Amino acid sequence: MMKTNMRKKLAAFWLIIAVTMPAFTASATVMPFEPWSRVGGYWIAADGKNTIRGAIERGVSIGKYQNRAGSINWKQISLDDVSFVMVRLGSMDDQDSFFDANMRSAESVGLKIGVIFYGKPETAEDARKEARHVLDVVKEYRVSYPIGYDISGLKLQEKGMTRKQITNLVNEFCEVIENAGYRAAVFGDQDWLTKCVDVSSIPYDVWYNRYGMANTFQNRTLWRCTDLGKIKGIPGNVCLEFSFEDYSKSFDADGWREINGVFYYFNDYKMVRSATIKIEDEYYFFDRNGISIEVE
């Protein structure tokens, strides 16, 4: 039944295209749809012909490299079929200097926001420490997409680590992140995900880095399809991402979160500050740092 429904949907898609697109010459062999664009409610793949099955939203990754290439027009980005942005945080010892500006700018135009962090752990405690650092930073912003963890460039196996040890580093980081009420995702390409970690032992989302057509992988919820994307408002090239999960249903927008031993209350993914609100028949006052005091 599911295959029949998919065939019907694809047939309807091509019917829309046949009706809406102009006639082509007899010599044309490929319908000129722009790769990674949306046509008739479907996202177009790299070949300009096929659709990206299961893709829900299109996004971009933005960091200092885009900022240094020129001025970013965030409003134009939000109007160019972009729903979310993964903002580069950098590492513990080298935070992206544009992180705060990018986070605030993305929120100001209504984009959904996730984060990419580049870890440098050597031990499980290092990974937990990195996660606590990330939480201290991101709690100040509205984050409704995953916190990505990228240690794929460290070549840890060359330093003597086993797949099991590297897998453990990933799990330690992600566990701390998700225990604080966020979603975590491990970032990697085909080679790293199959040779350096055991994905079957990682119970977290996979942010799959593979350019071209292929995008399926165990636990894949995000896919980086190219680093040559063109989006209005972004000077030069940008990495394009696709989401295959409705993250609005994946973790709570509202509620208490314990972050590094302190409880904060979040409303629509944003920490409540300098306000008095009613929670389960009790009134709480939150100071400017988000610390709560129950009102008698």
Secondary structure as UniProt FT lines:
FT   HELIX           2..20
FT   TURN            26..27
FT   TURN            35..36
FT   STRAND          38..39
FT   TURN            40..41
FT   STRAND          42..44
FT   TURN            46..47
FT   TURN            53..54
FT   STRAND          57..62
FT   HELIX           64..69
FT   HELIX           74..78
FT   TURN            79..81
FT   STRAND          84..91
FT   TURN            92..93
FT   STRAND          94..95
FT   TURN            97..98
FT   HELIX           99..108
FT   TURN            109..110
FT   STRAND          112..118
FT   HELIX           124..138
FT   TURN            139..140
FT   STRAND          147..150
FT   TURN            152..153
FT   HELIX           156..159
FT   HELIX           163..179
FT   TURN            180..181
FT   STRAND          184..189
FT   HELIX           190..195
FT   HELIX           199..201
FT   STRAND          205..209
FT   TURN            218..219
FT   STRAND          220..229
FT   TURN            232..233
FT   STRAND          238..243
FT   HELIX           247..249
FT   STRAND          255..259
FT   TURN            260..261
FT   STRAND          262..267
FT   TURN            268..269
FT   STRAND          270..271
FT   STRAND          275..279
FT   TURN            280..281
FT   STRAND          282..286
FT   TURN            288..289
FT   STRAND          292..294
//
